[in-house]
Every structure is written in C-alpha cells, then in structure tokens.
C-alpha cells in the first residue's frame, strides 16, 4: 500500500514496489512526485519527518526539521525594519529545507534492508512530470486564488505558478522546468548536492539575490538527525512517535 494526497505520487510509490524496491525507496519516489504534482502543499523546500519500522530491530526516527539560519537573529530583523518575523517573502525564508536530506538519510537506512534501486529510478517520475507537465488540480487553483494577494508579488512565484501571468485553470498542463533541472542535478550529483556542491551554491546565490538570511554555510552545515522515536506502552501495544522537533541550532535527538 502507498498513500499520498495525489494519485500520481501513490502510483510512483507502487511502481517502485513492483520493481522490487522496498517501502523506504517507494516513499522517496512518492515524496519526489508529490513535490511536483501537489506543489502548493508539498515541496522540496520544506522539512520531513520519518518513522521507519524495519522488519527486524527497533523503529527509527528521522528528524529533518532544518535549523534556523545563523543570521536569523532578532537584531537582524530589527535592522530590516521588522519587529516580528514576516509571514511571507525572503525574510520569512529563514530555515534550511530538510526534506531532501531526509530522503538521503532514509536511503542510507534502506541499504541496510535490501534497498538497491538507483536514485535515477526513484526520481524518474518526478523529473518526467516536472518536464512534461501535470494536470493542475482544483486544490492548487483554490490555494492560489485564496493566497494570491500574499504571494503573487513574491520573487519567482509568478514565473513558476502564473504561466502567461494568469492562474492556470483546473486540468491545464503545468510544467516546472526549473524543478526538473533540480531533479536532474540531484540524480547526477546525489541528494547531498542540495546542501554541498554546485546545486547548493546556486541555491545560496538565489538566497543572496532576494535578500534572504540563509547562506551557503547554513546549507553546508545541515545534517538530518536519525534517532530512536518516542515510545509509550499501551494495553494494545507499543506506540511510537517523532521526537519534538526544534529549529534552534543543531540539537541532537538525545539532547531533546
């Protein structure tokens, strides 16, 4: 079984299982596709949290809540004329995106449990959908309409999400060539390239160009945290959950 908020992502995960992949590999494939097919709700610019139940051994948690930018201080915001953190815009973009790092950590665990499919196979659907396009969902249209005044003027938004300067209609073909190039570079360089390497340098240049507080140093220093999950014994059995996340510094799971 594979469940996602868009059918294409579920199909990507199921296809990996049919090709002999394990559940972790299938989840990475589904996560990659959902970032393309459902971009208004789920993207590679966010964080990720995993609970993995191996066939043998204790459950494993992955906390990929990216830490705050080293320059994201109260003084920095006050110097920019803000007494609170803005909810939109470059200055709101103040934590490292941990999602890609979580995929990398999960695939390292996967290799200990017969994971063997190459990254090119796992990201294949995402790359193809970003290149060839997906049908715009009613949810994407509704979200764009509802948040239009907040996001339409933000750097890069119109270029990507308002083709021909308009909100696309439900069912319209929606291509994301820049995201396709990112997927292609991740396939070529590996997932760690999002944080260290040519892709990371390009992302950091984008940060700089729009005046964000994130920097290449923040990307370089990021590592997802792999640790035991919280657990509690109930009459029905043992329940597991993620450790409480934090985006202050790089506290370890143990320190929490």
Buried (B, 14 or more C-beta within 10 A) or exposed (E): EBEBEBEBBBBBBBBBBEEEBBBBBBBBBBBBBBBBBBBBBBBBBBBBBBEBEBEEEEBBBBBBBBBBBBBBEEEBBEEEEEEEEEEEBBBBBBBBBBBBBBBBBBBBBBEEBEBEBEBEBBBBBBBBBBBEBBEBBEBBBEBBEEEBEEBBEBBEBBEBBBBEEEBBEEEBEBBBEEBBBBBBBBBEBBBBBBBBBEBBEEBBEBBEEEEBBBBBEBBBBBBBBBBEBBEEEEEEEEEBEBBEBBBEEBBEBEEE
